[in-house]
């Protein structure tokens, strides 16, 4: 901040670029989710199914290779029930929604800093919502995907395919969004403290 209490030109431009970049990333995440939805509800639909350590015979006799196995197989389904497709869509849509919420929060924060209103009342709930969205998407979206893949394996078994090499159910969560959500929750707490100090300062004045 300059000595007049207003952002300098460089700071205003930097904050504007951050806000614009946040909006662009949010739009990109939304477009990606829509594109994924079109593919999921199309036909055929490719599904990544986890494989329980199937041996890779092509590398069995390769020099210097101790062991090789497949951990994933891409299976294209001509027909997949709507419930399973919705689970796969939720697996993609929840992280995209969390990204949009976080980007909109950053846009609002950048705009507030430009207007010298960083400790406005709406900032804490906005940041808290973004933190909650990150935690939920990090933990729940992989669960939807795991259930969907389990149903896909069950459909293969019903069709008479040998599904012995596939995991019946495998849940693997990426804890990075959860960590970012917790960090953002701490930032929201800091803004809450800043609002309280600002009110006390205004009361003294």
VOKE-690213 format. One record per residue: x, z, y of N, C-alpha, C in turn; residue in three letters; residue number from 1. Coordinates in steps of 0.2 Angstrom, whole numbers, padded with zeros to 4 digits. Example, Ala and Ser with C-alpha at 12.3 -4.5 7.8 and 13.67 -1.06 7.14 Angstrom:
! VOKE-690213
(rec (0066, 0039, -0028), (0062, 0039, -0022), (0066, 0039, -0016), 'ALA', 1) (rec (0064, 0035, -0011), (0068, 0036, -0005), (0064, 0039, 0000), 'SER', 2) 
***
This chain:
! VOKE-690213
(rec (0004, 0000, -0006), (0000, 0000, 0000), (0004, 0000, 0006), 'UNK', 1) (rec (0002, -0003, 0011), (0006, -0004, 0017), (0005, 0003, 0021), 'UNK', 2) (rec (0008, 0003, 0027), (0007, 0009, 0031), (0001, 0010, 0034), 'UNK', 3) (rec (-0003, 0004, 0034), (-0010, 0004, 0037), (-0015, 0006, 0032), 'UNK', 4) (rec (-0013, 0007, 0026), (-0018, 0009, 0020), (-0021, 0003, 0017), 'UNK', 5) (rec (-0019, -0003, 0019), (-0021, -0009, 0015), (-0016, -0012, 0011), 'UNK', 6) (rec (-0018, -0016, 0006), (-0013, -0019, 0001), (-0010, -0025, 0005), 'UNK', 7) (rec (-0003, -0025, 0004), (0000, -0031, 0007), (-0002, -0037, 0004), 'UNK', 8) (rec (0001, -0043, 0007), (-0001, -0049, 0005), (0001, -0051, -0002), 'UNK', 9) (rec (0007, -0048, -0004), (0010, -0049, -0010), (0006, -0045, -0015), 'UNK', 10) (rec (0004, -0039, -0014), (0000, -0035, -0018), (-0007, -0038, -0019), 'UNK', 11) (rec (-0010, -0040, -0014), (-0017, -0043, -0014), (-0017, -0050, -0019), 'UNK', 12) (rec (-0011, -0054, -0018), (-0011, -0060, -0022), (-0010, -0058, -0029), 'UNK', 13) (rec (-0005, -0053, -0031), (-0004, -0051, -0037), (-0010, -0048, -0041), 'UNK', 14) (rec (-0014, -0044, -0037), (-0020, -0041, -0040), (-0026, -0047, -0041), 'UNK', 15) (rec (-0026, -0052, -0036), (-0030, -0057, -0037), (-0029, -0061, -0044), 'UNK', 16) (rec (-0022, -0062, -0045), (-0020, -0066, -0051), (-0022, -0062, -0057), 'UNK', 17) (rec (-0021, -0055, -0057), (-0023, -0051, -0063), (-0030, -0052, -0064), 'UNK', 18) (rec (-0034, -0051, -0059), (-0041, -0052, -0060), (-0043, -0059, -0062), 'UNK', 19) (rec (-0040, -0064, -0060), (-0042, -0071, -0062), (-0040, -0072, -0069), 'UNK', 20) (rec (-0034, -0069, -0071), (-0032, -0070, -0078), (-0036, -0066, -0083), 'UNK', 21) (rec (-0038, -0060, -0081), (-0043, -0056, -0085), (-0049, -0060, -0086), 'UNK', 22) (rec (-0052, -0063, -0081), (-0058, -0067, -0082), (-0057, -0073, -0087), 'UNK', 23) (rec (-0051, -0076, -0086), (-0050, -0082, -0090), (-0049, -0080, -0097), 'UNK', 24) (rec (-0046, -0075, -0098), (-0045, -0072, -0105), (-0051, -0071, -0108), 'UNK', 25) (rec (-0056, -0067, -0105), (-0062, -0066, -0107), (-0066, -0072, -0109), 'UNK', 26) (rec (-0066, -0077, -0104), (-0070, -0083, -0106), (-0067, -0086, -0112), 'UNK', 27) (rec (-0060, -0086, -0113), (-0057, -0089, -0119), (-0059, -0086, -0125), 'UNK', 28) (rec (-0060, -0079, -0125), (-0062, -0075, -0131), (-0069, -0077, -0133), 'UNK', 29) (rec (-0073, -0078, -0127), (-0080, -0079, -0129), (-0081, -0086, -0132), 'UNK', 30) (rec (-0077, -0091, -0129), (-0077, -0098, -0132), (-0075, -0098, -0139), 'UNK', 31) (rec (-0070, -0094, -0140), (-0067, -0094, -0147), (-0072, -0091, -0152), 'UNK', 32) (rec (-0076, -0086, -0150), (-0081, -0083, -0154), (-0086, -0088, -0156), 'UNK', 33) (rec (-0088, -0091, -0151), (-0094, -0096, -0152), (-0091, -0102, -0156), 'UNK', 34) (rec (-0085, -0104, -0156), (-0082, -0109, -0160), (-0082, -0107, -0167), 'UNK', 35) (rec (-0080, -0100, -0168), (-0080, -0098, -0175), (-0087, -0097, -0178), 'UNK', 36) (rec (-0092, -0095, -0174), (-0098, -0095, -0176), (-0101, -0102, -0179), 'UNK', 37) (rec (-0099, -0107, -0175), (-0101, -0114, -0177), (-0098, -0115, -0184), 'UNK', 38) (rec (-0092, -0114, -0185), (-0089, -0115, -0191), (-0092, -0111, -0197), 'UNK', 39) (rec (-0093, -0104, -0195), (-0096, -0100, -0200), (-0102, -0102, -0203), 'UNK', 40) (rec (-0107, -0105, -0198), (-0113, -0107, -0200), (-0114, -0114, -0202), 'UNK', 41) (rec (-0108, -0117, -0202), (-0107, -0124, -0205), (-0107, -0125, -0212), 'UNK', 42) (rec (-0106, -0131, -0215), (-0105, -0132, -0222), (-0100, -0137, -0223), 'UNK', 43) (rec (-0095, -0136, -0227), (-0093, -0130, -0231), (-0090, -0125, -0226), 'UNK', 44) (rec (-0090, -0119, -0228), (-0087, -0114, -0224), (-0081, -0111, -0228), 'UNK', 45) (rec (-0075, -0111, -0225), (-0069, -0108, -0228), (-0068, -0101, -0227), 'UNK', 46) (rec (-0067, -0097, -0233), (-0067, -0090, -0233), (-0060, -0088, -0236), 'UNK', 47) (rec (-0057, -0084, -0232), (-0050, -0081, -0235), (-0052, -0075, -0239), 'UNK', 48) (rec (-0050, -0076, -0246), (-0052, -0070, -0250), (-0045, -0067, -0252), 'UNK', 49) (rec (-0045, -0060, -0252), (-0038, -0057, -0254), (-0037, -0057, -0262), 'UNK', 50) (rec (-0031, -0059, -0264), (-0030, -0060, -0271), (-0025, -0054, -0273), 'UNK', 51) (rec (-0027, -0051, -0279), (-0024, -0045, -0281), (-0017, -0047, -0285), 'UNK', 52) (rec (-0012, -0049, -0281), (-0006, -0051, -0284), (-0005, -0056, -0289), 'UNK', 53) (rec (-0008, -0062, -0288), (-0008, -0067, -0293), (-0001, -0070, -0293), 'UNK', 54) (rec (0002, -0071, -0299), (0009, -0074, -0299), (0009, -0081, -0296), 'UNK', 55) (rec (0015, -0083, -0292), (0016, -0089, -0290), (0021, -0093, -0294), 'UNK', 56) (rec (0018, -0097, -0299), (0022, -0099, -0304), (0027, -0105, -0302), 'UNK', 57) (rec (0026, -0108, -0296), (0030, -0113, -0294), (0037, -0110, -0292), 'UNK', 58) (rec (0037, -0104, -0290), (0043, -0100, -0288), (0046, -0096, -0294), 'UNK', 59) (rec (0043, -0096, -0300), (0045, -0091, -0305), (0053, -0093, -0307), 'UNK', 60) (rec (0055, -0099, -0307), (0062, -0100, -0309), (0066, -0102, -0303), 'UNK', 61) (rec (0064, -0101, -0297), (0069, -0102, -0292), (0074, -0097, -0291), 'UNK', 62) (rec (0080, -0100, -0289), (0086, -0096, -0289), (0086, -0091, -0283), 'UNK', 63) (rec (0087, -0085, -0285), (0087, -0079, -0280), (0081, -0076, -0278), 'UNK', 64) (rec (0075, -0078, -0282), (0069, -0076, -0281), (0067, -0071, -0286), 'UNK', 65) (rec (0066, -0064, -0284), (0065, -0059, -0289), (0058, -0059, -0292), 'UNK', 66) (rec (0053, -0061, -0287), (0046, -0061, -0289), (0042, -0064, -0283), 'UNK', 67) (rec (0037, -0068, -0285), (0032, -0071, -0280), (0025, -0071, -0282), 'UNK', 68) (rec (0021, -0069, -0277), (0014, -0069, -0279), (0009, -0071, -0273), 'UNK', 69) (rec (0003, -0073, -0275), (-0002, -0074, -0269), (-0005, -0068, -0267), 'UNK', 70) (rec (-0006, -0067, -0261), (-0010, -0062, -0258), (-0017, -0064, -0255), 'UNK', 71) (rec (-0018, -0071, -0255), (-0024, -0073, -0251), (-0025, -0080, -0254), 'UNK', 72) (rec (-0032, -0082, -0254), (-0034, -0088, -0257), (-0040, -0091, -0252), 'UNK', 73) (rec (-0039, -0097, -0250), (-0044, -0100, -0246), (-0049, -0104, -0250), 'UNK', 74) (rec (-0056, -0101, -0250), (-0061, -0104, -0254), (-0066, -0107, -0250), 'UNK', 75) (rec (-0068, -0113, -0250), (-0073, -0117, -0246), (-0080, -0117, -0250), 'UNK', 76) (rec (-0084, -0114, -0247), (-0091, -0113, -0250), (-0096, -0118, -0247), 'UNK', 77) (rec (-0099, -0122, -0252), (-0104, -0127, -0250), (-0110, -0123, -0248), 'UNK', 78) (rec (-0112, -0118, -0251), (-0118, -0114, -0250), (-0116, -0106, -0250), 'UNK', 79) (rec (-0117, -0103, -0244), (-0116, -0096, -0244), (-0122, -0093, -0240), 'UNK', 80) (rec (-0124, -0087, -0243), (-0130, -0084, -0240), (-0129, -0082, -0233), 'UNK', 81) (rec (-0135, -0082, -0229), (-0135, -0080, -0222), (-0132, -0073, -0221), 'UNK', 82) (rec (-0134, -0068, -0225), (-0131, -0062, -0223), (-0124, -0061, -0223), 'UNK', 83) (rec (-0120, -0065, -0228), (-0113, -0065, -0228), (-0110, -0068, -0222), 'UNK', 84) (rec (-0113, -0074, -0220), (-0111, -0077, -0214), (-0111, -0073, -0208), 'UNK', 85) (rec (-0117, -0069, -0208), (-0117, -0065, -0202), (-0112, -0059, -0202), 'UNK', 86) (rec (-0110, -0057, -0208), (-0105, -0052, -0208), (-0098, -0055, -0206), 'UNK', 87) (rec (-0097, -0061, -0208), (-0091, -0064, -0205), (-0091, -0066, -0198), 'UNK', 88) (rec (-0097, -0067, -0195), (-0098, -0068, -0188), (-0096, -0062, -0184), 'UNK', 89) (rec (-0099, -0056, -0187), (-0098, -0050, -0183), (-0091, -0048, -0184), 'UNK', 90) (rec (-0087, -0050, -0189), (-0080, -0048, -0189), (-0076, -0052, -0184), 'UNK', 91) (rec (-0078, -0057, -0182), (-0075, -0061, -0176), (-0078, -0059, -0169), 'UNK', 92) (rec (-0085, -0058, -0169), (-0088, -0057, -0163), (-0086, -0050, -0160), 'UNK', 93) (rec (-0086, -0045, -0164), (-0084, -0038, -0161), (-0078, -0038, -0157), 'UNK', 94) (rec (-0072, -0041, -0160), (-0066, -0041, -0156), (-0066, -0045, -0150), 'UNK', 95) (rec (-0070, -0051, -0150), (-0071, -0055, -0144), (-0075, -0051, -0139), 'UNK', 96) (rec (-0080, -0048, -0141), (-0084, -0044, -0136), (-0080, -0038, -0133), 'UNK', 97) (rec (-0076, -0035, -0137), (-0071, -0030, -0134), (-0067, -0033, -0129), 'UNK', 98) (rec (-0064, -0039, -0131), (-0059, -0042, -0126), (-0063, -0044, -0120), 'UNK', 99) (rec (-0069, -0046, -0120), (-0073, -0048, -0114), (-0074, -0041, -0110), 'UNK', 100) (rec (-0076, -0036, -0113), (-0077, -0030, -0110), (-0071, -0027, -0106), 'UNK', 101) (rec (-0065, -0027, -0110), (-0059, -0025, -0107), (-0057, -0030, -0101), 'UNK', 102) (rec (-0058, -0036, -0102), (-0056, -0041, -0096), (-0060, -0040, -0090), 'UNK', 103) (rec (-0067, -0039, -0091), (-0071, -0037, -0086), (-0069, -0031, -0082), 'UNK', 104) (rec (-0067, -0026, -0086), (-0065, -0019, -0083), (-0059, -0020, -0079), 'UNK', 105) (rec (-0054, -0024, -0081), (-0048, -0026, -0078), (-0050, -0030, -0071), 'UNK', 106) (rec (-0054, -0034, -0072), (-0057, -0038, -0066), (-0060, -0033, -0061), 'UNK', 107) (rec (-0064, -0029, -0063), (-0067, -0024, -0058), (-0062, -0019, -0055), 'UNK', 108) (rec (-0057, -0017, -0059), (-0051, -0013, -0057), (-0047, -0017, -0052), 'UNK', 109) (rec (-0045, -0023, -0053), (-0042, -0027, -0048), (-0045, -0028, -0042), 'UNK', 110) (rec (-0052, -0029, -0042), (-0056, -0030, -0036), (-0057, -0024, -0032), 'UNK', 111) (rec (-0057, -0018, -0036), (-0058, -0011, -0033), (-0051, -0010, -0029), 'UNK', 112) (rec (-0046, -0011, -0032), (-0039, -0010, -0029), (-0038, -0014, -0022), 'UNK', 113) (rec (-0041, -0020, -0023), (-0040, -0025, -0017), (-0044, -0022, -0011), 'UNK', 114) (rec (-0050, -0019, -0013), (-0055, -0016, -0008), (-0053, -0009, -0006), 'UNK', 115) (rec (-0048, -0006, -0009), (-0046, 0001, -0008), (-0051, 0006, -0011), 'UNK', 116) (rec (-0054, 0004, -0016), (-0060, 0008, -0019), (-0058, 0010, -0026), 'UNK', 117) (rec (-0052, 0011, -0028), (-0050, 0012, -0035), (-0054, 0018, -0038), 'UNK', 118) (rec (-0056, 0023, -0034), (-0059, 0029, -0037), (-0066, 0029, -0036), 'UNK', 119) (rec (-0069, 0023, -0036), (-0077, 0023, -0035), (-0080, 0026, -0042), 'UNK', 120) (rec (-0086, 0028, -0041), (-0089, 0031, -0047), (-0090, 0027, -0053), 'UNK', 121) (rec (-0091, 0021, -0052), (-0092, 0016, -0058), (-0086, 0015, -0062), 'UNK', 122) (rec (-0080, 0017, -0059), (-0074, 0015, -0063), (-0073, 0019, -0070), 'UNK', 123) (rec (-0075, 0025, -0070), (-0074, 0029, -0076), (-0078, 0027, -0081), 'UNK', 124) (rec (-0085, 0026, -0080), (-0089, 0023, -0086), (-0087, 0016, -0088), 'UNK', 125) (rec (-0084, 0012, -0083), (-0082, 0005, -0085), (-0076, 0006, -0090), 'UNK', 126) (rec (-0071, 0010, -0088), (-0065, 0010, -0092), (-0067, 0014, -0099), 'UNK', 127) (rec (-0071, 0019, -0099), (-0073, 0022, -0105), (-0077, 0018, -0110), 'UNK', 128) (rec (-0081, 0013, -0107), (-0085, 0008, -0111), (-0080, 0003, -0114), 'UNK', 129) (rec (-0075, 0001, -0110), (-0069, -0003, -0113), (-0066, 0000, -0119), 'UNK', 130) (rec (-0064, 0007, -0118), (-0060, 0011, -0123), (-0064, 0011, -0129), 'UNK', 131) (rec (-0071, 0013, -0128), (-0075, 0013, -0134), (-0076, 0007, -0138), 'UNK', 132) (rec (-0076, 0001, -0134), (-0077, -0005, -0137), (-0071, -0007, -0141), 'UNK', 133) (rec (-0065, -0005, -0139), (-0059, -0006, -0143), (-0058, -0003, -0149), 'UNK', 134) (rec (-0060, 0004, -0149), (-0060, 0008, -0155), (-0065, 0006, -0160), 'UNK', 135) (rec (-0071, 0004, -0158), (-0076, 0002, -0162), (-0074, -0005, -0166), 'UNK', 136) (rec (-0072, -0010, -0162), (-0070, -0016, -0164), (-0064, -0016, -0169), 'UNK', 137) (rec (-0059, -0011, -0168), (-0054, -0010, -0172), (-0055, -0008, -0179), 'UNK', 138) (rec (-0060, -0003, -0179), (-0062, 0000, -0185), (-0068, -0003, -0189), 'UNK', 139) (rec (-0073, -0006, -0185), (-0079, -0008, -0188), (-0079, -0016, -0190), 'UNK', 140) (rec (-0076, -0020, -0186), (-0075, -0027, -0187), (-0072, -0029, -0194), 'UNK', 141) (rec (-0066, -0025, -0196), (-0063, -0027, -0202), (-0068, -0024, -0208), 'UNK', 142) (rec (-0072, -0019, -0207), (-0077, -0017, -0212), (-0082, -0022, -0213), 'UNK', 143) (rec (-0084, -0025, -0208), (-0089, -0031, -0209), (-0086, -0037, -0213), 'UNK', 144) (rec (-0080, -0038, -0211), (-0076, -0044, -0215), (-0075, -0042, -0222), 'UNK', 145) (rec (-0073, -0036, -0224), (-0072, -0033, -0231), (-0079, -0034, -0235), 'UNK', 146) (rec (-0084, -0032, -0232), (-0091, -0032, -0235), (-0092, -0039, -0237), 'UNK', 147) (rec (-0091, -0044, -0232), (-0093, -0051, -0232), (-0089, -0054, -0238), 'UNK', 148) (rec (-0082, -0052, -0238), (-0078, -0055, -0243), (-0080, -0053, -0250), 'UNK', 149) (rec (-0082, -0046, -0251), (-0084, -0044, -0257), (-0091, -0047, -0259), 'UNK', 150) (rec (-0095, -0049, -0255), (-0101, -0053, -0257), (-0099, -0060, -0259), 'UNK', 151) (rec (-0094, -0063, -0255), (-0092, -0069, -0257), (-0089, -0070, -0264), 'UNK', 152) (rec (-0085, -0064, -0266), (-0082, -0064, -0273), (-0088, -0063, -0278), 'UNK', 153) (rec (-0093, -0059, -0276), (-0099, -0058, -0280), (-0103, -0064, -0282), 'UNK', 154) (rec (-0103, -0068, -0276), (-0107, -0075, -0277), (-0103, -0079, -0282), 'UNK', 155) (rec (-0096, -0079, -0281), (-0092, -0083, -0286), (-0093, -0081, -0293), 'UNK', 156) (rec (-0093, -0074, -0294), (-0094, -0072, -0301), (-0101, -0074, -0303), 'UNK', 157) (rec (-0106, -0074, -0299), (-0113, -0076, -0301), (-0113, -0083, -0303), 'UNK', 158) (rec (-0109, -0087, -0300), (-0109, -0094, -0301), (-0105, -0096, -0308), 'UNK', 159) (rec (-0102, -0090, -0311), (-0098, -0091, -0317), (-0091, -0092, -0316), 'UNK', 160) (rec (-0088, -0091, -0310), (-0081, -0092, -0309), (-0077, -0086, -0311), 'UNK', 161) (rec (-0071, -0087, -0313), (-0067, -0081, -0315), (-0064, -0078, -0308), 'UNK', 162) (rec (-0066, -0072, -0307), (-0064, -0068, -0301), (-0060, -0062, -0302), 'UNK', 163) (rec (-0056, -0063, -0308), (-0052, -0057, -0310), (-0046, -0056, -0305), 'UNK', 164) (rec (-0044, -0061, -0302), (-0038, -0061, -0298), (-0040, -0059, -0291), 'UNK', 165) (rec (-0046, -0058, -0289), (-0048, -0057, -0282), (-0050, -0049, -0282), 'UNK', 166) (rec (-0048, -0046, -0276), (-0051, -0039, -0274), (-0058, -0039, -0274), 'UNK', 167) (rec (-0061, -0034, -0277), (-0068, -0034, -0277), (-0070, -0031, -0270), 'UNK', 168) (rec (-0066, -0027, -0267), (-0067, -0024, -0260), (-0060, -0022, -0257), 'UNK', 169) (rec (-0059, -0024, -0252), (-0052, -0023, -0248), (-0053, -0022, -0241), 'UNK', 170) (rec (-0052, -0016, -0238), (-0053, -0014, -0231), (-0046, -0013, -0228), 'UNK', 171) (rec (-0045, -0017, -0223), (-0038, -0016, -0220), (-0039, -0016, -0212), 'UNK', 172) (rec (-0038, -0010, -0209), (-0040, -0010, -0202), (-0033, -0011, -0198), 'UNK', 173) (rec (-0034, -0014, -0192), (-0028, -0015, -0187), (-0029, -0009, -0182), 'UNK', 174) (rec (-0025, -0004, -0182), (-0025, 0001, -0178), (-0023, 0000, -0171), 'UNK', 175) (rec (-0020, -0006, -0170), (-0017, -0007, -0163), (-0023, -0007, -0158), 'UNK', 176) (rec (-0029, -0010, -0159), (-0034, -0009, -0154), (-0037, -0002, -0153), 'UNK', 177) (rec (-0036, 0002, -0159), (-0038, 0009, -0158), (-0033, 0013, -0153), 'UNK', 178) (rec (-0027, 0011, -0154), (-0022, 0014, -0150), (-0023, 0013, -0143), 'UNK', 179) (rec (-0024, 0006, -0141), (-0026, 0004, -0135), (-0032, 0007, -0132), 'UNK', 180) (rec (-0037, 0008, -0136), (-0043, 0011, -0134), (-0042, 0018, -0132), 'UNK', 181) (rec (-0038, 0022, -0136), (-0036, 0029, -0134), (-0032, 0029, -0127), 'UNK', 182) (rec (-0028, 0025, -0127), (-0024, 0024, -0120), (-0028, 0023, -0114), 'UNK', 183) (rec (-0033, 0018, -0115), (-0038, 0017, -0110), (-0042, 0023, -0108), 'UNK', 184) (rec (-0044, 0027, -0114), (-0048, 0033, -0112), (-0044, 0038, -0108), 'UNK', 185) (rec (-0038, 0038, -0109), (-0033, 0043, -0105), (-0033, 0040, -0098), 'UNK', 186) (rec (-0033, 0034, -0097), (-0033, 0031, -0090), (-0040, 0033, -0087), 'UNK', 187) (rec (-0045, 0032, -0091), (-0052, 0034, -0088), (-0052, 0041, -0086), 'UNK', 188) (rec (-0049, 0045, -0090), (-0048, 0053, -0088), (-0044, 0054, -0082), 'UNK', 189) (rec (-0039, 0050, -0081), (-0035, 0050, -0075), (-0039, 0048, -0069), 'UNK', 190) (rec (-0043, 0043, -0070), (-0047, 0041, -0064), (-0053, 0046, -0063), 'UNK', 191) (rec (-0055, 0050, -0068), (-0060, 0055, -0067), (-0057, 0061, -0063), 'UNK', 192) (rec (-0050, 0062, -0064), (-0047, 0068, -0061), (-0045, 0065, -0053), 'UNK', 193) (rec (-0044, 0059, -0053), (-0043, 0056, -0046), (-0049, 0056, -0042), 'UNK', 194) (rec (-0055, 0055, -0045), (-0061, 0055, -0041), (-0062, 0063, -0039), 'UNK', 195) (rec (-0061, 0067, -0043), (-0062, 0074, -0041), (-0058, 0077, -0036), 'UNK', 196) (rec (-0051, 0075, -0036), (-0047, 0076, -0031), (-0049, 0073, -0024), 'UNK', 197) (rec (-0051, 0067, -0024), (-0053, 0063, -0018), (-0059, 0067, -0015), 'UNK', 198) (rec (-0064, 0069, -0019), (-0070, 0073, -0017), (-0068, 0079, -0013), 'UNK', 199) (rec (-0063, 0083, -0017), (-0061, 0089, -0014), (-0057, 0088, -0007), 'UNK', 200) (rec (-0053, 0083, -0007), (-0049, 0081, -0001), (-0054, 0079, 0005), 'UNK', 201) (rec (-0059, 0075, 0003), (-0064, 0074, 0008), (-0068, 0080, 0011), 'UNK', 202) (rec (-0069, 0084, 0006), (-0072, 0091, 0008), (-0068, 0095, 0013), 'UNK', 203) (rec (-0062, 0095, 0012), (-0057, 0099, 0016), (-0057, 0096, 0023), 'UNK', 204) (rec (-0057, 0089, 0023), (-0057, 0085, 0029), (-0063, 0086, 0033), 'UNK', 205) 
***
